[in-house]
Amino acid sequence: MAATVRRQRPRRLACWALMTVLLADLLALSDTLAVMSVDLGSESMKVAIVKPGVPMEIVLNKESRRKTPVTVTLKENERFFGDSAASMAIKNPKATLRYFQHLLGKQENNPHVALYKARFPEHELGFDPQRQTVYFQISPQLQFSPEEVLSMLLNYSRSLAEDFAEQPIKDAVITVPAFFNQAERRAVLQAARMAGLKVLQLINDNTATALSYGVFRRKDINSTAQNIMFYDMGSGSTVCTIVTYQTVKTKDAGIQPQLQIRGVGFDRTLGGLEMELRLREHLAGLFNEQRKGQRAKDVRENPRAMAKLLREANRLKTVLSANADHMAQIEGLMDDVDFKAKVTRAEFEELCADLFERVPGPVQQALQSAEMKLDEIEQVILVGGATRVPKVQEVLLKAVGKEELGKNINADEAAAMGAVYQAAALSKAFKVKPFVVRDAVIYPILVEFTREVEEETGVRSLKHNKRVLFSRMGPYPQRKVITFNRYSHDFNFHINYGDLGFLGPEDLRVFGSQNLTTVKLKGVGESFKKYPDYESKGIKAHFNLDESGVLSLDRVESVFETLVEDSPEEESTLTKLGNTISSLFGGGSTPDTKENGTDTVQEEEEGPAEGSKDEPGEQAELKEEAEAPAEDTSSPPPPEAKGAAAPEGEKAAEKDGGDKPEAQKPSEKGEAGSEGAPPAPEEEKKQKPARKQRMVEEIGVELVILDLPDLPEDQLARSAQKLQDLTLRDLQKQEREKAANSLEAFIFETQDKLYQPEYQEVSTEEQREDISGKLSATSTWLEDEGFGATTAMLKEKLAELRKLCHGLFFRVEERKKWPERLSALDNLLNHSSMFLKGARLIPEMDQIFTEVEMTTLEKIINETWAWKNTTVAEQTKLPATEKPVLLSKDIEAKMAALDREVQYLLNKAKFAKPRPRPRDKNGTRAEAPLNASTSDQSEKVIPPPGQTEDTKPIPEPEKETAGPEAADSEPLELGGPAAESEQKEHPEQPTGQKRTLKNDEL
């Protein structure tokens, strides 16, 4: 038995460990039961949430609309967002910021900054010399960077989601355009950090759209590859994406659907906004022509008038998509002059003729990057609001050569729904069906470094090397390791973009700096001095291109190896216990991969992609690191230096890189696989007299950002604090407005009530005059001094008025409640009396209630009757203007006490069992009650001949009786089946009446 207990201890310990892990997960999930996604468009945004009971839902804003304008109005004392800010664009165009995402990650000399100034000249842009970026100069006191404005909008979107979900939300997935580079993506992450959001992923909007399309059609996806093209023309840009859907076999979830981004083409400035600006310019010209002889100013110099024209141009573009012509109308466009002009669709198409010629461009780019032909595309699906323009569809249909364009997807909400599905997949609070997503790298990234080489003549020269780190259209997220083999001292290397020849000259200018980071390594020479007897395995730099497409350098290590004698030791009890627990949890068997992630890539060496051929041993090794490599647990790990343990990924990399023993390599005799049969322990000891010991030394890293410097931590903290102060100010303002509205509403409602008959009946003329005077005085104060009153003052005024009117309102409310409460009390008293009367009629031998219980109920009934009659009589004598003595709460208390006693007796009757009847010596029943019929008293059972008196007689069958006497002679069994049938046939019995009473009471 002791041995059995000992064998069960490891499993029992594993169970406790599992319970601890699950409890920790539950505690961690308690604050993250809802996640959100934000589809950030140029003109509008959509917010979606997932919470328990709500699978995927678009959030409605305060105006009950499914999409919210990406507009922020910043004034000295208040802020407006969404539709409120859009309406303020005409009144205060300088303080209303729109399309500010075009400035994210851009330096002052970027062509997009100049384009923004030309499109919106009312905005004043300042220059930040530290980061070489621009910011909005609204007033001398109000200065906000594009990241800060975006942070405000993200915080507003979170407030909408929290109001809709009715719980706090911190986790979010944010969509960004696929053409965003590293600087632009980091700017979005910094804005989310200012807003206090935890970004689970920055997902490309084209990938989110493709995910939404695949999730709702996963049954149509099979092993045959399906190539779908998504053409997304929004307000600010156009993106064309080629996606391949097919089922693949995953390590954890079996066969699951997968989407892979095969090709991407884009145009940064082709969209609905440019069409609207062309229309605005056309309308401005028409208005100037109408006022040509009046010596009027140019309408283009009036920001408010131009804001009105832009709004009308947006409406015209929408209407002309369904009509051949439409009349543009604006009241009081400028100088109280109305504007009215007819615009046809032909004129609109002529204005945007050069834009329509650029429609096929992204299609050709996507096909070229995917190395595919149009014949391989099965369907072209339209996404984005600008694709509703008929001319865009006409040109696109001709360019792709298809019979029709697909419109079977929600062009506005597809990206938001796909992003929120990915948010649920990444969150620990939800479990969704796996859908593998393989996104693609748009801009290749490479590593450049320079090294001294010695030529044959003895002359030393510098040699420049390039290694492609992440190739164009390669999948991500993924990790890679690059090894520098010929360095024994501190050195620098550079991380830059690769070949960007697919971009045009103008796109290259908009792209910005092609140099990302300079990495300066410190401590390489010291690591070599620390391990002089070890063999160097190179300087390994670990890179990570995460789910958001942001590149980071995780760490740089100097790796050394040497051979040491291996003394075999038996596993300790603790090691065996650990192995047992690991086997129970499945540890060490398969890598832990994400459901919606990129498949792990095995480590492999790549040859030089660019540059001249290196000498043997001089080229840097480029390796791909698996996401979560499996650790080989067949033998205990070798001892390593303190604080320099090699990571699991590095161990797996070395094992896959060619350090396997001969016994594990496939032989030439036809053995399949890379693993042979394990050798015997004795042979293993002979074949492995020594093993490799590995030492890892961390190398210091200094990063110099070259494309766009990130905000310093202190400045980031100041920006976050500034936004928190603005949010707190908005909340205080909302609270004050709520207090003022409550006070004003109370004054108006009370003044109206003073003239209603029910209020005049319970009040005197003096009382009403006193209340009316106080209400008028407070209303006058609110009009004269209320604008400067604080929230506390407004609440104090409201409390004074409520206290003054409390007596009046109380008397009216009591009189409204009396009829209903008194009627319910009368019904309860009548039913209780009938129940008591029925209980006393139960025969003594079948009685289930004691005399004390029935006496107590009778006492409560009598006391309640007496209290009711006395109190009603006193109330009748009192005038209506006095405080009533008959209170609804007292009636409810009396009803509760009486109902509690009746319920106690009903529950006792419900579970009571009928008493057994005593039998006489002959085996017959005892004498029936006195009120039984004569036939029942004289009826006996005579035993058959030969049966003694001790023999048990045959039980007497139940006798059917008729007539009132027989019915009265049957015993009353409350709570049993007979009682239930009697209650159905005779509802006037007490128990049935009590049930009716309970329903009425409820």
N, C-alpha and C positions, 0 to 999 in steps of 0.2 A: 504493500500500500504506500509505503514511504517513497518507493521508486516511482510509483505512478504520480504522486504529488510533485516529486521533483521534475518529472517530465512535463507536467502541466504548468510549471511556474513560468517558463519563457513565453508560452502562449498567453498566459494570463497577463503577464507584464506587457506583451504586445497589445493586448486588448485595451489595457489602461492607457497605453501611449496613444493608441488610435482615438480613444475617447477624448483625450486631452487635445489632440490636434483638431478634432471636429469641434470641440467647444471653443477653441481659440478662433477657428474659422467663423463660427456663428457670432462670436463677439465682434470680430472684425467686420462682419457683414451687417451688423445692427445699424450702422450709420450710412450704409451704401445700398439701400434697398431700391433705389431708383437711379437711373442713368439717363442722360440726355444727349442729343446730337444737335449741332448747329450747322445748317447749310448756309454759309456766308456767300451770298451773291453780291454782285456789284450794286444792284438796285434794291433788292429785297432779300430777306432771310426767312428761312423756315426752321422751326424748332420742333423736335419730336422727343418723346420720352418713352421709357419702358419702366413699368413698375409692377409689383404683384397685382394681378387681376387686370392689368392693361398691357396687352402684348406690345403693340406698337401704335402710337397715336400722335397725330400732329397737334401741337399746342395752339390753342386759340389765344390771341392777344386781348387786350382790354376792350377793343372794339369788336371782339368776336370774329376776327378775320384769321385766316390760316397762314397768311404771310404778312410780314411786317417790313415797312421800308427801312433800309439801312441809312437812317438819317438821325443826326444828333444836333440839337440846338443848345448852345452854351451861352447863357447870359450871366450877368453879375450875381444874381441871387437865385437862379433856378436853372434847371435843365429839362429838356423835353426829348422824348425818344419816339421813334416809330411814326405813326400817323399824326400825332400831336406835333412832332418836329416838322413833318412834311407840310403841315398847314402853316407853320411859322416861317417856311422858306420864303413866302411872298412878303410877309411883314418885316422880317429881319433876315435878308439873304446873307449878310456878312457873317452872322453868328450861326448859321445853319450849315453844317458840314455834310457833304455827300460825296460818294465815290472816293473816299479817302484811302481805301485799300490800294489804290493805284500808286500811292506814295510809300507803301511799306517796303522796307529794305532798299530804298533808292537814295542815292547821294544827290547832292544839289546839282551836279552837272549832268544828271541823267536826262535823256530826252523826254521821258514821261513826266518829269517835274515841269519842264517847260510847256508840255502839252496841257497839263492840268491848269497852269496859270492862264493859258490861252482860252481854255474852255470855261473857266470860272474866275474871271478877273476880279470879282468882288472879294475874294479871299486874299488876305495878306499873309505871305509865307516868310517866316524868319529863317535864319541860317544858324545851325549849330556847328561851331568850329571844331568841337571835340570829335564828333562823329561824322562831320561833313554831310549832315542830313538837314532836312527842313522841318519846321514846326508851324502850327497855326497861331498867328498873332491876332487874337480877337480883340483884345484891348491891352493897354499897358500892364494890367494885372492878370489877364487871362492868356496863358500860353500853354498849348497842349501839343504834344507830339502825335503822329499818326498812331503809334502804339497805345498811347493813353486814350485816344478817342475810341480805338477798337476795344480796349479793355472796358470802357464804359458800356459799350454796346453788348459785349459778352456778359457783363454783370446784369444788364437789363434782361437779356435773354434767359439768364438763369432765374431771375425773379419771376418771369412769366412761367417758366417750367415748374418752379416750386409752388406757385399759386395753383397751377393746373394739377400737379401731383399731390398737393397738400402735404408735402414733406420736404425736408432739405435735400439738395442735390449738390454734389461736388464733382462727380466724374462726368466727363464729356468727351465726345468725339467731334472734331471740328473738320469741316471740309475746306480744302484749299484748291486752287486751280492746279492742274497737272504740271503747268510750265513754271511753277514757283521754284526758284533756286534755293540754295542753302541760306542765304541772307534773309530772303523773304519768309522762309519757314521758321527761322529762328525768331524773327520779329513777331510772328503770330504766337509762338510759344511764350515769348516774353509778355505779350498782352494778356494771354490767359493767366499767366502767373500773377500779374498785377491784380486781376479780377478774383484771384483765389480759387481758380478752377484747376482741377487735376485732369490734365489732358491724357486720356488713354491712347489716343492716336490722332495724328493729322492725316486724314485720308483724302486722297485725290477725289475731286467731285466726279470725274468720269469713272473711277473705280467704284465709288459708292453707287452710282447709277447702274453700273453693270451688276453689282451685287444685288441690288433690289430687283433687277430684272430676272436674275437667276434664282433668287430665293423663292419667288412666286411661281417659278416654272421648273422646279427641280425635278419633277416627274418626267419632263421632256428631255432631260439631259441624260445621255448614255455614253458608252465608250467611243462612239463616233464623234469626232471633233466637229463642232458647229462654230462657224466664224460669223460674228455679228458686228456690224459697224454702228456706232453711236455718234450721231452728229449733233453736237451741243452748241447752239448759238444763244448766248445769254445777252445781258445788257452791255457788258464791257468787253467780252472776248468770245472767241470761237475755238472749240476743241473737238477734234475728230479722233475717235478711238476704235481700234479693232480688237475685239475680245474673242477668245476661243473658250468654249464651254465643252467639257467632257468629264466623265467620271474617272477617278484615279484611285489606286489602292494606297491607303494610308497605313501607318504602323499601328495606330491606336484604334481608329474608328472603322477600319475596313474600307470598303469601296464607298467613296463620297464624291459629290460633284465638286468641280474645280473651275475657276475662271482664271485665265491668264491674259494679261495685257500684252498684245503682240505688237501693236504699232500705235503711235500717237503723233498727230499733227495739230498745229495750233496757229492762231493769229491773235496777237495780244490786243489789237485795237478794233477788230471787226465785231460789231455787235449792235444791239438796238439803240444804245446811247448815241453812237455816231449818226445813225439815221435821224434820231430826234433832234440832234444839233443841226443837221442839214435843214430839217423842217423849220426849226426855230429861226435860222438865218433867213429862210425864204419868207416866213411870216413877218419878220422885222423889216425886210425890204418892201413888202407890200404895204405895211403901215406907214413907212416913211414916204412912199409914193403918194399915199392918200393925203398926206399933210405937206406936200412939197411946196406949195405956194404960201404956206402960213408961217414961214420962217421959224419952224419948230425945231427943237433939238433932236438929235439922232436918238432913237429909242434904244440903241445899243449902249448908250452911256448911262442908262437908268437901270440899276441892278434889279429893282423890284419889277419893272416892266419885263425885263428879260426872264426873270423867274416865272412870271405869268405866261410868257410865250413858250417857255420850256414845258410847263405843265400842259398847255394846250397842244403842243406838238406831240407829247406822249399820248394824249387822247386821240389826236388825229391819226397817228400811226395805227392804233388799235382799231379805230372805226374803218379806216381805209383797207384794212385786211379783209373786210367783209363787204365793203361797198365801193362802188366805182368813183364816187365823189362825196364830199361832205363840206359843210359850212363851218369855218372856224369863227368862233365868237368869244370876245372878251369884253366885259363891261369895265369901263374906266381903266383902260390899259395904261394911259399916261395923260396927265393934265386933265383928268375927267373926260377923256375922249374915248368913245367906244370903238372897238375894232371888229370888223366883220368882213370875211373874204372866203371865197369858194376855192377849195383845193381838190384836184382830181388825183386818182391813183396813178395816171400816166405822168403827171407832174412829179409826184413823189418818186416814181421809179426813175425818172430822168435825173432828179437831184441825186439819187444814190446809185447811179449807173456804175461808177467805178467801184463802189462797195460790192455790188452784186458780182462783178468780175472776179473778186477775190474769194468768192464762196467755194470754188473747187480746190483752192490751194491747200487747206488742211487735209482734204481727202488724199491728194497726191503725196503729201508728206507722210501720212499714216501708212499708205501702201508701201512707200519706199522704206520706211523704218521697219515694217513687218516683213519686207521682202515677199510680198504677195501680189496677186493680180485681182482685178475686180471680179473675175469669174469665180474666185474662191469665196467671195463674200455672199452669204446666203440672204441676208436681210440688212437693210439700212433703216435705223430707227431714229426718229427726231426727238430731240430733248432741248429744253430751253424755250423761253418766251418769244425770242426773235424769229424762231423757225416758223411761226404762224404767219409771217409775211408771205403772201402768195408768190412773189417773184423769187424769194429765197428757195422755196420748194421747187419752183420751175427750173431754176438753174441747177440746183443740186440733183434733181431727178435726171436731167440731161447728162450731168457729169458722171453719175454712177451707172447709168445705163440700165436701170431696173424698171419694171413695170409700174411699181408704186412704192411709196415710202411708208415705212411702218410708223403708225401713230397709236400703238397699243400699249403705251406707257404714260403715266402721269408726268407730263413734261416739267411741272413745277415742283413736285414733291418726291420724285424718285430718288434724288440724291440724299435727301433728309431721311427717308425710310431705310435706304441702304446703310447710311452711317449709323443710325440708331440700332440696326441689327448687329453691326460690328461692335457697337458699344456693349450690347448685351452679351455678345460672345467673349469680349475681353473682360467683362466684369465677373467677379466671383459670386455675385448674388443670383445669377441666372445661368441656366443650362439650355443652350439652343442646339439645333441640329447642325453638325459641322458643315461648313462650306469653305473649302480651301481657296484662299485668295493669293495669287502671285502677281504682285504689282511689278512695274518695270522702271528701271532707272532711265530718266530722260537725258540727263547730262552725264557723260562719263567722267570718272575721277581717276587721276593717276598720281603716282609718287615720283618725284624727281630728286636726285641726289648727285653729288659730284665727288669723285675720288681720284687720288693721285695714283698713276700707274707708271711703271718703269719700262721704257721701251728697250729694244735690243741694243741700241747704241749707248745705253746707260743714262739717257736723258729722261727726266721725270716730267710728266705732263698731267694736266687735269682732264678727266674723262667724265662727260655728262651722261647720266643714265636715266631712263624713264621706264616705269613699270605701271601698267594699267591695273588699278586697284578694283574699280567697279566699272564694267564695260557698259556701253550703251545698250538699252533694252534688256539688260540683265535683271534677274529677279531680286527682289528685296522684300523683307529684311534678311540680312545675312552678315556674318562676321568673317573677317579675313585677317590673316597674319602674314606680315612680310618680314623676312629675316635678312639682316645685313651681316655678311660673313667676314668681310675684310677690314673691319674697324676694331681697333683696340684703344681708341682714345675718343674724347668727346667730339661730336660732329653734329651737323644740321642736315635736315632734309625738308623738302617742300611738298605740300599737298595742293594740287591745282586741278582745274578742270581739264578734261582731255580734248579730243578733236571736236570742235563745235562747227565744223564746216557745213552742217545741215542748216545752220542759221544764216539768214541774210545779213548784209552789212548793218541795216537799221536795227534788226533784232539783236545783233551783237552789241551795239551801243546801248540798247535798253537793258541788256543782260547785265552789264556792269563788269566788275573786275573778274578776270578769269583765274586769279590766284586766290586760293582759300586760306592757307595757313602755312607758316614757317615753324617747324618743330626744332627746338634746341635741346639736345640731350646733354645732361650733366651727370657725371659719376661713372662713365664707361671705363675710364682708365683705373679708377679706384677698385672697380669690381675685378679687373684683371689682376691687380696687385693682391687682392684678397684671396684669390684662388690661383696661385702660381702653378700648382701641380695638377690642375684640372685642364681637361681639353675643352676649348671654347666651342659651343654650338651656335654662336652668333648672337646678335642683338635682335630680339623679336619685338615687333610693334604690332599690337592688337587693335584692329579697327572694327568699328561697328556702324553699319547703316541700319538704323532702327526702323520700326513700323511707320514712323512719321517721315521717313526719307531724310533724316538729319544725320550727318556724319559726325562721329566722335572717335577720339583716340582713347581707348580704355586704359591702356597701360603700355609701358615699354620695359622689357626685362632682358637681362644678360644671363644666358643659360650656359652652365658648365656641366661636364660629365667626367666620371672616372670609374675604373673597375675596382671593386672591393670583393673580398672573400665572403662567400655566403655560407653561414652556419645554419643548417636547418633546425628549427625549433618547433616544438608542438604548440598548437594553438591553446591559448589559455581559456579558462572557463568563461571569462568575460567576452573574449573574442567570439567563442561559439554562440554565446547568448546574443551578441550583436548580429551575427550572421543569421541566427534564427529569426530575429525581429525583421531584418532586412528582407528575408525570404517571404515573411508574412505580408509585408507591405509591397512586395514586388520590386524592391530597390535593386538597381544594378542590372536589370533585365533589358529594359527598353528605355530610350531617352524620353524625357518628359517634353513633349512637343505641344504647341498650342493647336487648338482646333482650327481656328481661322488664321493660319500663318503659313509661311513658306516652308516647304519641306527642307529638312536638314541636308546640307551638302557635305559630302565626304571631303576630307582634306586631300588636296592634290597639288602637284607642282605644275607651274606654268612657265613656258619659255618666255623670253623677252618679247614684248609686243611692239615696242618702239625702240629706236636707237640702234647702235651697232652691236654686233655680236661680241659678247664678253669673253674673256679668257676663262679657261676652266677654273672653277672655284671662285671666280670673281663676281658672277652674277648673283643678284639678290633672289632669294627664293620667295615666291608668292604662294601662299597657301590659304585655303579656305577652311575656316574653323566651323565645326558643327555647332548648332544652336545649343544642344544639351548632350554632350557625348557621354556614352556609357562607360563606366569605370570597370575595369577587369578586376574582379574580386577573387580570382582563383588563388592568388598568393598575396601575402601581406605586403603592403607598400614598403619600399626601402626607406631607411632613415634619411632625413633631409636636415638641412641647416635650420636653425631657429629663425622663425620669422620669414623664411624664404621658401615656403612650401610651394611646389609647382601646382598650378591649377589643373582641374580635371581636363579642361579642353586641351591644355598643352600636352598632358600625358597621352590623351587619345591621339593627338596629332603625331606624336613621336612613334606611337605604335603603328599607326597607319603609314608612316613615312618611310618604312624600310627597316625598322629595328626588330622585326619578328625573327624568332629562331627558325632554323632550317626545318624543324619538325612540323611547323605550322604552314610551310609553303607547299603549294601543290607540286607533286612529284611528276616525273615524266612517264610514269607507268599508267596514266589515265585516271588518276585520282581526281574527283570532282570537289570543287570548293577550295578554300584557302586554309582550312583547318584540318589537320590530320588527327589520327587517333592519339590520345594522350599517352606518353610513354610510362613505363613502370617507374615507381619511386626510386629504385636503385639506379636505373639507367639515367633518370633525370639528375640524380646527384653526380653521376659521372660526367654527363654532358654539360652540366652547368656548374663548373667549379667556382665561377665568379659572376657577379652581376654588376649592372651599371648603377652608380649612385649619381643623382642629379641634384645640382645646386642652382637656385634661381635667385638673382639679385635684382631688386627693383631699381630702375634708372630714373633719375629726376627728369622731369619734362617741363619745358617752358614753351607755351603756345603764343604765337604772334598772329592775331587775326588780320588778314589782309583785305578781305572783301568788304565787310562792314563790321566795325567793332560793336560788340554787344554792350548793352547798358551796364555800367559798373554797378556793383551790388548796393552801394550806398545810394546811388541815384535811383536804382530800381526800388529800393525800400522807400525813398521819399515819394516816388510816383505812386506807389501802392497806398501809402498813408494819405496822400493828397486825394486820391480817388475814394478812399474810405471816408474821409471828412466830407466830401461832396455827397456821398451816399447818405451819411448821417444827417447832413443838412436837409436833404430831400425828404428823409423820413420825418424829421421834425416839422418841416413845412406841411407835409401831408397830415400829420397829427393836428397841427394848428388849424388847418383848413377844415378838418373833420369836426373839431370842437366848435369852430365858428358856425359851420353849417348846422350842427346839432342845436346850438343855442338859437339860431334864427328860426329853424323849423319848430322848435318848442314854443317860441313866442307866437308864431302864426297859428299853430294848431290850437293852443290854449285860448287865444282870442276868439277863435271860431267856436270853440266848445262852450264859451260863456253864454252864447245865445241859443244853445240847444235846450229843448224842454227838459230832458233828463238831468241836465246840470243845474238848470234854474230851479227845479223841484227840490233839490237837496241843499240849496244855498240861499242866503239872504241877499238883499240888494246891497247892503253894506259890504258883505264879503266879496261879492262880484266886483264892486267898484274898487275895493282895495287891490284885488288881484289885477284888474285891468290897468290901474294906475302904475303898478310895479312893472307890468309887461311893457307899457308904453315908454316908461323911463329907460328900461333896459334896451329897448329897440332904438331909442334916440341915442343912447350911449354907444351902441354898436355901430350906428351910422357915422357918428362924429369921431369917436376915439377907437373904434374897434380895429381899424387897420394897424394901429400900433400896439394893440394889446397882445400880451403873451398867451401861450396856451393855458398856463395856470390860471390867469385872470378870467379867461373865457369859461373854463371849467367851473371856477368858483361862482360866476354869475349864474350858470346853469343850475348848479346845486342849490343856490338860494331860491330860485324860482320853483324848482321841484319841491323844496321843503314847504314853500308857501302854499302850493296847490295840492299838497299831499292829502290833506283832509278831504277836500272836495272830490278828488279822484277816487279816494278810498270809499266814500259813501256811494258813489255811482257804481263802482265795481261790485260792492257788496250787494246792492239791490239787483244787479244783473244776475248774480249767482244764486240768490235765494230760491227762486222757483225750481230750478233744477235740483239743488241740494235737498230741499225739503221734500220734493217728490220722491227722490231716491231714498231718503230716510223713512218715509211712510211705507214704501214698498218693502224695505228691509224689515221693518217692524211687523208688518202683516205676515210676511212669509215666515219670519222667525216664530211668531205666535202659532201659526198653523203647524210648523214643524214640532214645536213643543207639545201641542195638543196631540199630534199623531204619535209622538214618542211615549206619552203617558198611556195610550191605548194598547201598547204592546203587552201581551200576557206576561205574567210574572216569571214563568219558567223560561220564556224566550227573551226576557228583557236584557239588553246589552248596556243600557245607561244606568248609572247609579242615581240614587235620590239626590245626592249632593250636586251632581252635574246638572240635573234638571232644575233643581232649586236655584242654582247659580244663574242658569240661563234665564229663568223666570224673573229673578231679581234684576238682571241687567235690562230685560225688556221693560219692566215696570219703571225703573229709574230713567230710562231713555224717554219713555212716553211722558213722564212727569216733567223732565227737563225741557222737552220740546214744547209742551203746552204752556209751561210757565214762561219760558223765554219769548215765545211768540206773543204772549199776552203783554209782557213788558215792552217789547218792541212796538206793539200797536199803540201803546200809550205815549211813546216818545215822539217828538216832532221829527220830521225828515231832515232837518238841518243839524240835528245833534248826532254825536257819534253813536252808531248802532251797538246794541248789546247782543243782537243775534249775528254771530260771525260765521262765515263759511268754514273757517278752519275748525271752529268748535263742532260744527255739524259733521265734518269729515272725521274728527277724532271720535265722536260718539259712534258713527257708523263703523269705524275701524275696530273699536272695542267689541261691538256686538257681532260683527262679521267674524272676528277672530274666535269668539266662543262657539258660534254655529259651525264654523269650519272644523274646529276641534272635534265636535260630536259627529260631524259627517265623516271625517277621516276614521274615527273609531268604528263607526258602523260599516265603513267600506272594507276594513280588514278583519272584522269580527267573524268568527266561525259559529254556525248554529250548534246549539247544545244537543247532545245525543239524548233520545227518549229512553227512560227506564222501562224495563220489561218485567212482567210478573213471572210466577213459577211456571206457568204453562207456555211460556215463550211468546205471549202476546204483549202488545203495547200496554202501557199504563193507561189508566182511565183518562179519557179525553177531558179537556176543560169543560167547565159547566155550560158554556155556551155552545157546545157541540151538539149535533143532531142526534135523535134517538137511535137512528139506524147505525150511526157510528159507535154508540156506546154498547149496543147489544151484539155487535159483530165480533166473533172470536174465531180462532184457528184451531181445529181439532186435529191432533196428530194421527197419522194412519196406524192401522193395527200392526203390532209387532215393534213399534218404536217406543223406546223409553222416554221418560221425561227429560233425561239428560241429553238426549240426542238433539242436535241443533235443528230447529224447525226451518222449513223453507221460508225465505223472506217474503213478507206480504207485498203483493204488487200495489203500486200507487192507484188510489181509487179516484175516479173522476166524479166530482160532485157538481151539482147545479143548484142555483138559487141563492138568495142572499144569505141564508143561514149558513150554508156550506162555505161560502166565501168568507164570512166573518169568522168561521171556526179555524181557518188555516193560520198557522203561525206566521208572523211578519219577520222576514229575514232580510235585513238591510245590507246592501252591498253585494249580495249574491246574484246568481243568474236569474233566480225567480224574481228578485226585487227589480232587476233591470227590465224584465218583461212586463211586470206590473206597472212600472213607471211609464212604459210606452203605451199600454192600454188605458191606464188611468192617470193622466197627467196631473190630476188634482191632488195626488198624494204628496206628503211633505217633501220627500227627497227630490222628486221631480220639480216641485216648486222651488226648491233651493237652487237647483241648477239653473232654472230660468232667472232667478234673482241674480245669480253670479254673472250671467251674461249681460243682464241689464245694467248691473253695477259697472262692469267693464266698459 
